[in-house]
Structure formats: C-alpha cells, structure tokens
C-alpha cells in the first residue's frame, strides 16, 4: 500500500457575529495535511456501508491515527464527507463520499 496522496483534514470555524451589521464574518478553514493511500471503494464495501452503489466514494488509509476533530476531507480540489471510520492497530481507514458543491 502506497501512502503517496496528500489529503487535508478540514476544520471549519464559523465567522464571528457582528451586532452592528447583523451579519456573520467569513468562515475560516484550517487544514492538516496527511499522506494517504486513496482508492475507489469496492462494490462489496459500498453495499455494506450504503446499501447501494454510491458515485464518488473513496476508501482512504493513513498510517497511524488521526484523533483531532475535523469536518471534512479534501483531496485535490474535491471535498469529501466521512461515512465510516475505523481505527486499526497501526492505521486509520475512512470511507468517504464526495460533497457536491451547489
């Protein structure tokens, strides 16, 4: 297994409320880069996790564990939400799906 793809765990912090304008400031996104093995999710695994075939589903493996809080994972310019996470002895596995920007 090659850990050759950079992924970014994203933590979104909501902007502060401004009482004079009644608006919220811009959200900020903090990213932590981790090298990972990224592959398309197998059909059998999709059946177990989703109950059907889901387009844009990926399986990610990282060495060691990622214990910090995060909201999403970015791979290249695509954002993914975690559907399943499993912590093994020396690695952490995630099954994710792509979030459609709209």
Biopython code that builds the backbone (N, CA, C, O; Angstrom):
import numpy as np
from Bio.PDB.StructureBuilder import StructureBuilder

atoms = [
    (1, "UNK", "N", (0.854, -1.172, 0.000)),
    (1, "UNK", "CA", (0.000, 0.000, 0.000)),
    (1, "UNK", "C", (0.902, 1.238, 0.000)),
    (1, "UNK", "O", (1.783, 1.378, 0.848)),
    (2, "UNK", "N", (0.671, 2.116, -0.946)),
    (2, "UNK", "CA", (1.497, 3.312, -1.061)),
    (2, "UNK", "C", (0.754, 4.517, -0.503)),
    (2, "UNK", "O", (-0.368, 4.816, -0.913)),
    (3, "UNK", "N", (1.379, 5.186, 0.416)),
    (3, "UNK", "CA", (0.821, 6.392, 1.022)),
    (3, "UNK", "C", (1.408, 7.585, 0.278)),
    (3, "UNK", "O", (2.297, 8.269, 0.786)),
    (4, "UNK", "N", (0.899, 7.831, -0.937)),
    (4, "UNK", "CA", (1.501, 8.820, -1.823)),
    (4, "UNK", "C", (0.574, 9.960, -2.219)),
    (4, "UNK", "O", (0.927, 10.771, -3.075)),
    (5, "UNK", "N", (-0.615, 10.035, -1.607)),
    (5, "UNK", "CA", (-1.577, 11.081, -1.938)),
    (5, "UNK", "C", (-1.769, 12.006, -0.739)),
    (5, "UNK", "O", (-2.127, 11.540, 0.343)),
    (6, "UNK", "N", (-1.535, 13.312, -0.913)),
    (6, "UNK", "CA", (-1.801, 14.226, 0.197)),
    (6, "UNK", "C", (-3.313, 14.457, 0.354)),
    (6, "UNK", "O", (-4.002, 14.793, -0.609)),
    (7, "UNK", "N", (-3.810, 14.274, 1.570)),
    (7, "UNK", "CA", (-5.201, 14.613, 1.882)),
    (7, "UNK", "C", (-5.172, 15.680, 2.965)),
    (7, "UNK", "O", (-4.184, 15.816, 3.687)),
    (8, "UNK", "N", (-6.255, 16.434, 3.074)),
    (8, "UNK", "CA", (-6.302, 17.543, 4.012)),
    (8, "UNK", "C", (-7.542, 17.414, 4.880)),
    (8, "UNK", "O", (-8.666, 17.505, 4.385)),
    (9, "UNK", "N", (-7.338, 17.201, 6.183)),
    (9, "UNK", "CA", (-8.450, 17.203, 7.132)),
    (9, "UNK", "C", (-8.818, 18.659, 7.370)),
    (9, "UNK", "O", (-7.968, 19.465, 7.748)),
    (10, "UNK", "N", (-10.090, 18.998, 7.148)),
    (10, "UNK", "CA", (-10.536, 20.383, 7.268)),
    (10, "UNK", "C", (-11.399, 20.579, 8.512)),
    (10, "UNK", "O", (-12.302, 19.793, 8.795)),
    (11, "UNK", "N", (-11.101, 21.634, 9.235)),
    (11, "UNK", "CA", (-11.899, 22.058, 10.396)),
    (11, "UNK", "C", (-12.405, 23.462, 10.095)),
    (11, "UNK", "O", (-11.610, 24.387, 9.933)),
    (12, "UNK", "N", (-13.725, 23.625, 10.019)),
    (12, "UNK", "CA", (-14.335, 24.909, 9.695)),
    (12, "UNK", "C", (-14.721, 25.626, 10.980)),
    (12, "UNK", "O", (-15.379, 25.056, 11.850)),
    (13, "UNK", "N", (-14.299, 26.893, 11.089)),
    (13, "UNK", "CA", (-14.669, 27.736, 12.226)),
    (13, "UNK", "C", (-15.589, 28.836, 11.705)),
    (13, "UNK", "O", (-15.232, 29.584, 10.794)),
    (14, "UNK", "N", (-16.774, 28.921, 12.295)),
    (14, "UNK", "CA", (-17.732, 29.918, 11.828)),
    (14, "UNK", "C", (-17.250, 31.321, 12.148)),
    (14, "UNK", "O", (-16.580, 31.558, 13.153)),
    (15, "UNK", "N", (-17.610, 32.250, 11.259)),
    (15, "UNK", "CA", (-17.246, 33.646, 11.460)),
    (15, "UNK", "C", (-17.969, 34.248, 12.655)),
    (15, "UNK", "O", (-19.043, 33.789, 13.043)),
    (16, "UNK", "N", (-17.371, 35.276, 13.228)),
    (16, "UNK", "CA", (-17.937, 35.957, 14.391)),
    (16, "UNK", "C", (-19.152, 36.791, 13.992)),
    (16, "UNK", "O", (-19.208, 37.337, 12.891)),
    (17, "UNK", "N", (-20.108, 36.881, 14.887)),
    (17, "UNK", "CA", (-21.298, 37.698, 14.669)),
    (17, "UNK", "C", (-20.949, 39.165, 14.916)),
    (17, "UNK", "O", (-20.311, 39.503, 15.913)),
    (18, "UNK", "N", (-21.375, 40.023, 14.001)),
    (18, "UNK", "CA", (-21.159, 41.469, 14.118)),
    (18, "UNK", "C", (-22.499, 42.114, 14.445)),
    (18, "UNK", "O", (-23.359, 42.207, 13.569)),
    (19, "UNK", "N", (-22.704, 42.571, 15.704)),
    (19, "UNK", "CA", (-24.005, 43.113, 16.097)),
    (19, "UNK", "C", (-24.364, 44.416, 15.374)),
    (19, "UNK", "O", (-25.543, 44.748, 15.260)),
    (20, "UNK", "N", (-23.381, 45.143, 14.892)),
    (20, "UNK", "CA", (-23.703, 46.408, 14.218)),
    (20, "UNK", "C", (-24.298, 46.176, 12.836)),
    (20, "UNK", "O", (-25.174, 46.927, 12.408)),
    (21, "UNK", "N", (-23.833, 45.144, 12.130)),
    (21, "UNK", "CA", (-24.376, 44.865, 10.793)),
    (21, "UNK", "C", (-25.404, 43.739, 10.815)),
    (21, "UNK", "O", (-26.215, 43.623, 9.896)),
    (22, "UNK", "N", (-25.376, 42.916, 11.850)),
    (22, "UNK", "CA", (-26.286, 41.772, 11.925)),
    (22, "UNK", "C", (-25.821, 40.599, 11.078)),
    (22, "UNK", "O", (-26.560, 39.630, 10.905)),
    (23, "UNK", "N", (-24.608, 40.674, 10.549)),
    (23, "UNK", "CA", (-24.071, 39.617, 9.699)),
    (23, "UNK", "C", (-22.983, 38.848, 10.441)),
    (23, "UNK", "O", (-22.471, 39.275, 11.476)),
    (24, "UNK", "N", (-22.658, 37.701, 9.868)),
    (24, "UNK", "CA", (-21.551, 36.903, 10.369)),
    (24, "UNK", "C", (-20.344, 37.107, 9.458)),
    (24, "UNK", "O", (-20.494, 37.304, 8.253)),
    (25, "UNK", "N", (-19.168, 37.059, 10.030)),
    (25, "UNK", "CA", (-17.944, 37.165, 9.249)),
    (25, "UNK", "C", (-17.707, 35.899, 8.450)),
    (25, "UNK", "O", (-18.445, 34.921, 8.564)),
    (26, "UNK", "N", (-16.675, 35.939, 7.650)),
    (26, "UNK", "CA", (-16.323, 34.790, 6.816)),
    (26, "UNK", "C", (-15.889, 33.603, 7.687)),
    (26, "UNK", "O", (-15.219, 33.775, 8.705)),
    (27, "UNK", "N", (-16.284, 32.405, 7.269)),
    (27, "UNK", "CA", (-15.806, 31.190, 7.925)),
    (27, "UNK", "C", (-14.332, 31.001, 7.592)),
    (27, "UNK", "O", (-13.870, 31.388, 6.519)),
    (28, "UNK", "N", (-13.607, 30.406, 8.518)),
    (28, "UNK", "CA", (-12.211, 30.076, 8.262)),
    (28, "UNK", "C", (-12.058, 28.564, 8.262)),
    (28, "UNK", "O", (-12.721, 27.857, 9.020)),
    (29, "UNK", "N", (-11.174, 28.084, 7.401)),
    (29, "UNK", "CA", (-10.934, 26.649, 7.280)),
    (29, "UNK", "C", (-9.475, 26.379, 7.618)),
    (29, "UNK", "O", (-8.569, 26.908, 6.974)),
    (30, "UNK", "N", (-9.256, 25.551, 8.635)),
    (30, "UNK", "CA", (-7.910, 25.115, 8.991)),
    (30, "UNK", "C", (-7.706, 23.720, 8.411)),
    (30, "UNK", "O", (-8.562, 22.849, 8.567)),
    (31, "UNK", "N", (-6.573, 23.508, 7.743)),
    (31, "UNK", "CA", (-6.303, 22.222, 7.116)),
    (31, "UNK", "C", (-5.039, 21.594, 7.686)),
    (31, "UNK", "O", (-4.056, 22.276, 7.979)),
    (32, "UNK", "N", (-5.094, 20.270, 7.835)),
    (32, "UNK", "CA", (-3.934, 19.490, 8.257)),
    (32, "UNK", "C", (-3.656, 18.464, 7.173)),
    (32, "UNK", "O", (-4.517, 17.648, 6.843)),
    (33, "UNK", "N", (-2.443, 18.507, 6.616)),
    (33, "UNK", "CA", (-2.074, 17.600, 5.529)),
    (33, "UNK", "C", (-1.539, 16.286, 6.094)),
    (33, "UNK", "O", (-0.727, 16.274, 7.019)),
    (34, "UNK", "N", (-2.014, 15.179, 5.515)),
    (34, "UNK", "CA", (-1.557, 13.840, 5.882)),
    (34, "UNK", "C", (-1.397, 13.049, 4.587)),
    (34, "UNK", "O", (-2.234, 13.151, 3.690)),
    (35, "UNK", "N", (-0.340, 12.271, 4.487)),
    (35, "UNK", "CA", (-0.159, 11.411, 3.319)),
    (35, "UNK", "C", (-1.013, 10.150, 3.491)),
    (35, "UNK", "O", (-1.065, 9.561, 4.571)),
    (36, "UNK", "N", (-1.685, 9.747, 2.395)),
    (36, "UNK", "CA", (-2.642, 8.652, 2.489)),
    (36, "UNK", "C", (-2.607, 7.775, 1.248)),
    (36, "UNK", "O", (-2.086, 8.158, 0.201)),
    (37, "UNK", "N", (-3.174, 6.596, 1.398)),
    (37, "UNK", "CA", (-3.446, 5.709, 0.272)),
    (37, "UNK", "C", (-4.923, 5.896, -0.060)),
    (37, "UNK", "O", (-5.790, 5.624, 0.772)),
    (38, "UNK", "N", (-5.207, 6.358, -1.271)),
    (38, "UNK", "CA", (-6.587, 6.653, -1.674)),
    (38, "UNK", "C", (-6.948, 5.765, -2.852)),
    (38, "UNK", "O", (-6.201, 5.681, -3.826)),
    (39, "UNK", "N", (-8.092, 5.103, -2.762)),
    (39, "UNK", "CA", (-8.556, 4.247, -3.859)),
    (39, "UNK", "C", (-10.077, 4.291, -3.938)),
    (39, "UNK", "O", (-10.744, 4.684, -2.982)),
    (40, "UNK", "N", (-10.616, 3.889, -5.075)),
    (40, "UNK", "CA", (-12.061, 3.793, -5.206)),
    (40, "UNK", "C", (-12.570, 2.689, -4.290)),
    (40, "UNK", "O", (-11.911, 1.664, -4.111)),
    (41, "UNK", "N", (-13.739, 2.905, -3.715)),
    (41, "UNK", "CA", (-14.325, 1.923, -2.804)),
    (41, "UNK", "C", (-14.846, 0.723, -3.599)),
    (41, "UNK", "O", (-15.486, 0.890, -4.637)),
    (42, "UNK", "N", (-14.573, -0.464, -3.114)),
    (42, "UNK", "CA", (-15.048, -1.682, -3.772)),
    (42, "UNK", "C", (-16.565, -1.768, -3.705)),
    (42, "UNK", "O", (-17.186, -1.258, -2.773)),
    (43, "UNK", "N", (-17.151, -2.415, -4.696)),
    (43, "UNK", "CA", (-18.607, -2.544, -4.785)),
    (43, "UNK", "C", (-19.174, -3.258, -3.564)),
    (43, "UNK", "O", (-20.224, -2.868, -3.055)),
    (44, "UNK", "N", (-18.497, -4.293, -3.090)),
    (44, "UNK", "CA", (-18.992, -5.041, -1.930)),
    (44, "UNK", "C", (-19.027, -4.157, -0.686)),
    (44, "UNK", "O", (-19.961, -4.235, 0.112)),
    (45, "UNK", "N", (-18.009, -3.322, -0.527)),
    (45, "UNK", "CA", (-17.959, -2.430, 0.626)),
    (45, "UNK", "C", (-19.068, -1.386, 0.544)),
    (45, "UNK", "O", (-19.681, -1.051, 1.558)),
    (46, "UNK", "N", (-19.328, -0.870, -0.658)),
    (46, "UNK", "CA", (-20.413, 0.111, -0.819)),
    (46, "UNK", "C", (-21.759, -0.491, -0.445)),
    (46, "UNK", "O", (-22.598, 0.178, 0.159)),
    (47, "UNK", "N", (-21.967, -1.760, -0.805)),
    (47, "UNK", "CA", (-23.225, -2.423, -0.463)),
    (47, "UNK", "C", (-23.415, -2.490, 1.053)),
    (47, "UNK", "O", (-24.526, -2.306, 1.550)),
    (48, "UNK", "N", (-22.331, -2.755, 1.784)),
    (48, "UNK", "CA", (-22.413, -2.863, 3.241)),
    (48, "UNK", "C", (-22.634, -1.486, 3.874)),
    (48, "UNK", "O", (-23.492, -1.335, 4.744)),
    (49, "UNK", "N", (-21.864, -0.484, 3.443)),
    (49, "UNK", "CA", (-21.923, 0.838, 4.071)),
    (49, "UNK", "C", (-23.172, 1.611, 3.651)),
    (49, "UNK", "O", (-23.853, 2.192, 4.495)),
    (50, "UNK", "N", (-23.476, 1.621, 2.349)),
    (50, "UNK", "CA", (-24.569, 2.458, 1.838)),
    (50, "UNK", "C", (-25.838, 1.687, 1.506)),
    (50, "UNK", "O", (-26.923, 2.266, 1.462)),
    (51, "UNK", "N", (-25.708, 0.378, 1.270)),
    (51, "UNK", "CA", (-26.868, -0.396, 0.838)),
    (51, "UNK", "C", (-27.083, -0.308, -0.662)),
    (51, "UNK", "O", (-28.021, -0.908, -1.186)),
    (52, "UNK", "N", (-26.229, 0.431, -1.365)),
    (52, "UNK", "CA", (-26.311, 0.579, -2.816)),
    (52, "UNK", "C", (-24.966, 1.077, -3.323)),
    (52, "UNK", "O", (-24.024, 1.256, -2.550)),
    (53, "UNK", "N", (-24.889, 1.296, -4.620)),
    (53, "UNK", "CA", (-23.674, 1.840, -5.228)),
    (53, "UNK", "C", (-23.737, 3.358, -5.117)),
    (53, "UNK", "O", (-24.750, 3.959, -5.473)),
    (54, "UNK", "N", (-22.679, 3.984, -4.632)),
    (54, "UNK", "CA", (-22.646, 5.442, -4.465)),
    (54, "UNK", "C", (-21.495, 6.008, -5.296)),
    (54, "UNK", "O", (-20.339, 5.631, -5.103)),
    (55, "UNK", "N", (-21.812, 6.901, -6.207)),
    (55, "UNK", "CA", (-20.799, 7.515, -7.058)),
    (55, "UNK", "C", (-19.874, 8.393, -6.234)),
    (55, "UNK", "O", (-20.314, 9.038, -5.282)),
    (56, "UNK", "N", (-18.606, 8.425, -6.588)),
    (56, "UNK", "CA", (-17.654, 9.306, -5.922)),
    (56, "UNK", "C", (-17.197, 8.826, -4.565)),
    (56, "UNK", "O", (-16.641, 9.610, -3.796)),
    (57, "UNK", "N", (-17.413, 7.553, -4.242)),
    (57, "UNK", "CA", (-16.999, 7.013, -2.948)),
    (57, "UNK", "C", (-15.541, 6.572, -3.027)),
    (57, "UNK", "O", (-15.126, 5.943, -4.000)),
    (58, "UNK", "N", (-14.769, 6.908, -1.994)),
    (58, "UNK", "CA", (-13.353, 6.558, -1.926)),
    (58, "UNK", "C", (-13.064, 5.878, -0.597)),
    (58, "UNK", "O", (-13.757, 6.103, 0.396)),
    (59, "UNK", "N", (-12.025, 5.036, -0.592)),
    (59, "UNK", "CA", (-11.508, 4.433, 0.626)),
    (59, "UNK", "C", (-10.134, 5.038, 0.868)),
    (59, "UNK", "O", (-9.289, 5.059, -0.027)),
    (60, "UNK", "N", (-9.915, 5.528, 2.083)),
    (60, "UNK", "CA", (-8.664, 6.192, 2.441)),
    (60, "UNK", "C", (-8.037, 5.447, 3.613)),
    (60, "UNK", "O", (-8.715, 5.104, 4.582)),
    (61, "UNK", "N", (-6.738, 5.204, 3.512)),
    (61, "UNK", "CA", (-5.970, 4.623, 4.610)),
    (61, "UNK", "C", (-4.838, 5.589, 4.934)),
    (61, "UNK", "O", (-4.149, 6.069, 4.034)),
    (62, "UNK", "N", (-4.648, 5.872, 6.225)),
    (62, "UNK", "CA", (-3.496, 6.668, 6.659)),
    (62, "UNK", "C", (-2.722, 5.858, 7.686)),
    (62, "UNK", "O", (-3.287, 5.034, 8.405)),
    (63, "UNK", "N", (-1.423, 6.108, 7.741)),
    (63, "UNK", "CA", (-0.612, 5.464, 8.758)),
    (63, "UNK", "C", (-0.866, 6.169, 10.081)),
    (63, "UNK", "O", (-1.060, 7.384, 10.113)),
    (64, "UNK", "N", (-0.865, 5.429, 11.148)),
    (64, "UNK", "CA", (-1.167, 5.945, 12.488)),
    (64, "UNK", "C", (-2.630, 6.361, 12.573)),
    (64, "UNK", "O", (-3.429, 5.999, 11.710)),
    (65, "UNK", "N", (-2.979, 7.108, 13.594)),
    (65, "UNK", "CA", (-4.369, 7.518, 13.815)),
    (65, "UNK", "C", (-4.491, 9.022, 13.717)),
    (65, "UNK", "O", (-3.553, 9.756, 14.030)),
    (66, "UNK", "N", (-5.676, 9.486, 13.273)),
    (66, "UNK", "CA", (-5.951, 10.927, 13.259)),
    (66, "UNK", "C", (-7.016, 11.171, 14.314)),
    (66, "UNK", "O", (-8.172, 10.788, 14.135)),
    (67, "UNK", "N", (-6.628, 11.813, 15.420)),
    (67, "UNK", "CA", (-7.519, 11.963, 16.569)),
    (67, "UNK", "C", (-8.104, 13.361, 16.733)),
    (67, "UNK", "O", (-8.958, 13.570, 17.594)),
    (68, "UNK", "N", (-7.661, 14.322, 15.925)),
    (68, "UNK", "CA", (-8.186, 15.687, 16.036)),
    (68, "UNK", "C", (-9.572, 15.753, 15.414)),
    (68, "UNK", "O", (-9.930, 14.914, 14.587)),
    (69, "UNK", "N", (-10.353, 16.755, 15.815)),
    (69, "UNK", "CA", (-11.684, 16.897, 15.223)),
    (69, "UNK", "C", (-11.561, 17.520, 13.832)),
    (69, "UNK", "O", (-10.669, 18.331, 13.582)),
    (70, "UNK", "N", (-12.458, 17.137, 12.940)),
    (70, "UNK", "CA", (-12.468, 17.649, 11.569)),
    (70, "UNK", "C", (-13.900, 17.599, 11.048)),
    (70, "UNK", "O", (-14.739, 16.863, 11.568)),
    (71, "UNK", "N", (-14.163, 18.390, 10.018)),
    (71, "UNK", "CA", (-15.497, 18.433, 9.420)),
    (71, "UNK", "C", (-15.556, 17.689, 8.086)),
    (71, "UNK", "O", (-16.574, 17.084, 7.752)),
    (72, "UNK", "N", (-14.469, 17.738, 7.333)),
    (72, "UNK", "CA", (-14.433, 17.102, 6.025)),
    (72, "UNK", "C", (-12.991, 16.817, 5.641)),
    (72, "UNK", "O", (-12.051, 17.205, 6.334)),
    (73, "UNK", "N", (-12.843, 16.129, 4.520)),
    (73, "UNK", "CA", (-11.518, 15.809, 3.986)),
    (73, "UNK", "C", (-11.463, 16.329, 2.553)),
    (73, "UNK", "O", (-12.389, 16.127, 1.767)),
    (74, "UNK", "N", (-10.358, 17.005, 2.226)),
    (74, "UNK", "CA", (-10.168, 17.489, 0.857)),
    (74, "UNK", "C", (-9.091, 16.659, 0.190)),
    (74, "UNK", "O", (-8.017, 16.434, 0.748)),
    (75, "UNK", "N", (-9.403, 16.203, -1.026)),
    (75, "UNK", "CA", (-8.434, 15.511, -1.879)),
    (75, "UNK", "C", (-8.414, 16.285, -3.187)),
    (75, "UNK", "O", (-9.440, 16.397, -3.858)),
    (76, "UNK", "N", (-7.259, 16.819, -3.553)),
    (76, "UNK", "CA", (-7.142, 17.741, -4.685)),
    (76, "UNK", "C", (-8.098, 18.907, -4.442)),
    (76, "UNK", "O", (-7.967, 19.607, -3.438)),
    (77, "UNK", "N", (-9.048, 19.125, -5.336)),
    (77, "UNK", "CA", (-9.998, 20.236, -5.153)),
    (77, "UNK", "C", (-11.390, 19.745, -4.788)),
    (77, "UNK", "O", (-12.346, 20.520, -4.842)),
    (78, "UNK", "N", (-11.526, 18.480, -4.419)),
    (78, "UNK", "CA", (-12.832, 17.917, -4.079)),
    (78, "UNK", "C", (-12.947, 17.729, -2.569)),
    (78, "UNK", "O", (-11.988, 17.354, -1.894)),
    (79, "UNK", "N", (-14.150, 18.000, -2.057)),
    (79, "UNK", "CA", (-14.437, 17.869, -0.630)),
    (79, "UNK", "C", (-15.219, 16.573, -0.403)),
    (79, "UNK", "O", (-16.141, 16.249, -1.153)),
    (80, "UNK", "N", (-14.836, 15.843, 0.638)),
    (80, "UNK", "CA", (-15.477, 14.562, 0.966)),
    (80, "UNK", "C", (-15.964, 14.571, 2.410)),
    (80, "UNK", "O", (-15.331, 15.162, 3.284)),
    (81, "UNK", "N", (-17.091, 13.913, 2.651)),
    (81, "UNK", "CA", (-17.613, 13.696, 3.998)),
    (81, "UNK", "C", (-17.356, 12.237, 4.381)),
    (81, "UNK", "O", (-17.437, 11.340, 3.542)),
    (82, "UNK", "N", (-17.052, 12.021, 5.631)),
    (82, "UNK", "CA", (-16.739, 10.674, 6.123)),
    (82, "UNK", "C", (-18.036, 9.949, 6.476)),
    (82, "UNK", "O", (-18.853, 10.448, 7.250)),
    (83, "UNK", "N", (-18.207, 8.755, 5.891)),
    (83, "UNK", "CA", (-19.376, 7.918, 6.172)),
    (83, "UNK", "C", (-19.046, 6.799, 7.162)),
    (83, "UNK", "O", (-19.914, 6.325, 7.895)),
    (84, "UNK", "N", (-17.794, 6.393, 7.168)),
    (84, "UNK", "CA", (-17.381, 5.287, 8.029)),
    (84, "UNK", "C", (-15.906, 5.473, 8.359)),
    (84, "UNK", "O", (-15.099, 5.797, 7.487)),
    (85, "UNK", "N", (-15.567, 5.268, 9.609)),
    (85, "UNK", "CA", (-14.184, 5.404, 10.055)),
    (85, "UNK", "C", (-13.858, 4.209, 10.941)),
    (85, "UNK", "O", (-14.667, 3.788, 11.768)),
    (86, "UNK", "N", (-12.660, 3.677, 10.751)),
    (86, "UNK", "CA", (-12.253, 2.525, 11.557)),
    (86, "UNK", "C", (-10.796, 2.704, 11.961)),
    (86, "UNK", "O", (-9.934, 2.950, 11.117)),
    (87, "UNK", "N", (-10.531, 2.579, 13.240)),
    (87, "UNK", "CA", (-9.182, 2.684, 13.767)),
    (87, "UNK", "C", (-8.626, 1.284, 13.975)),
    (87, "UNK", "O", (-9.156, 0.495, 14.757)),
    (88, "UNK", "N", (-7.552, 0.994, 13.262)),
    (88, "UNK", "CA", (-6.881, -0.288, 13.409)),
    (88, "UNK", "C", (-5.625, -0.085, 14.256)),
    (88, "UNK", "O", (-5.372, 1.025, 14.725)),
    (89, "UNK", "N", (-4.851, -1.120, 14.453)),
    (89, "UNK", "CA", (-3.691, -1.023, 15.338)),
    (89, "UNK", "C", (-2.703, 0.063, 14.884)),
    (89, "UNK", "O", (-2.307, 0.907, 15.689)),
    (90, "UNK", "N", (-2.307, 0.052, 13.621)),
    (90, "UNK", "CA", (-1.296, 0.980, 13.143)),
    (90, "UNK", "C", (-1.773, 1.886, 12.017)),
    (90, "UNK", "O", (-0.957, 2.573, 11.404)),
    (91, "UNK", "N", (-3.057, 1.906, 11.731)),
    (91, "UNK", "CA", (-3.559, 2.777, 10.679)),
    (91, "UNK", "C", (-5.016, 3.136, 10.948)),
    (91, "UNK", "O", (-5.664, 2.578, 11.834)),
    (92, "UNK", "N", (-5.507, 4.077, 10.161)),
    (92, "UNK", "CA", (-6.867, 4.572, 10.287)),
    (92, "UNK", "C", (-7.482, 4.498, 8.894)),
    (92, "UNK", "O", (-6.864, 4.941, 7.926)),
    (93, "UNK", "N", (-8.683, 3.948, 8.777)),
    (93, "UNK", "CA", (-9.357, 3.814, 7.492)),
    (93, "UNK", "C", (-10.625, 4.648, 7.478)),
    (93, "UNK", "O", (-11.317, 4.765, 8.490)),
    (94, "UNK", "N", (-10.925, 5.226, 6.320)),
    (94, "UNK", "CA", (-12.127, 6.043, 6.141)),
    (94, "UNK", "C", (-12.800, 5.638, 4.843)),
    (94, "UNK", "O", (-12.130, 5.345, 3.853)),
    (95, "UNK", "N", (-14.122, 5.623, 4.849)),
    (95, "UNK", "CA", (-14.900, 5.525, 3.608)),
    (95, "UNK", "C", (-15.625, 6.847, 3.495)),
    (95, "UNK", "O", (-16.355, 7.245, 4.402)),
    (96, "UNK", "N", (-15.421, 7.532, 2.371)),
    (96, "UNK", "CA", (-15.927, 8.884, 2.204)),
    (96, "UNK", "C", (-16.732, 8.990, 0.907)),
    (96, "UNK", "O", (-16.594, 8.163, 0.006)),
    (97, "UNK", "N", (-17.576, 10.025, 0.831)),
    (97, "UNK", "CA", (-18.276, 10.330, -0.410)),
    (97, "UNK", "C", (-18.077, 11.791, -0.750)),
    (97, "UNK", "O", (-17.905, 12.626, 0.137)),
    (98, "UNK", "N", (-18.101, 12.096, -2.029)),
    (98, "UNK", "CA", (-17.860, 13.455, -2.500)),
    (98, "UNK", "C", (-19.072, 14.333, -2.210)),
    (98, "UNK", "O", (-20.215, 13.916, -2.400)),
    (99, "UNK", "N", (-18.811, 15.547, -1.750)),
    (99, "UNK", "CA", (-19.861, 16.511, -1.493)),
    (99, "UNK", "C", (-20.000, 17.361, -2.742)),
    (99, "UNK", "O", (-19.030, 17.959, -3.207)),
    (100, "UNK", "N", (-21.210, 17.412, -3.284)),
    (100, "UNK", "CA", (-21.461, 18.217, -4.482)),
    (100, "UNK", "C", (-21.618, 19.671, -4.094)),
    (100, "UNK", "O", (-22.438, 20.012, -3.241)),
    (101, "UNK", "N", (-20.826, 20.531, -4.726)),
    (101, "UNK", "CA", (-20.960, 21.963, -4.482)),
    (101, "UNK", "C", (-22.139, 22.482, -5.262)),
    (101, "UNK", "O", (-22.285, 22.189, -6.449)),
    (102, "UNK", "N", (-22.984, 23.253, -4.602)),
    (102, "UNK", "CA", (-24.173, 23.691, -5.317)),
    (102, "UNK", "C", (-24.620, 24.965, -4.913)),
    (102, "UNK", "O", (-25.618, 25.463, -5.435)),
]
sb = StructureBuilder()
sb.init_structure("model")
sb.init_model(0)
sb.init_chain("A")
sb.init_seg("    ")
for serial, (resi, resn, name, xyz) in enumerate(atoms, 1):
    if name == "N":
        sb.init_residue(resn, " ", resi, " ")
    sb.init_atom(name, np.array(xyz, "f"), 0.0, 1.0, " ", f" {name:<3s}", serial, name[0])
structure = sb.get_structure()
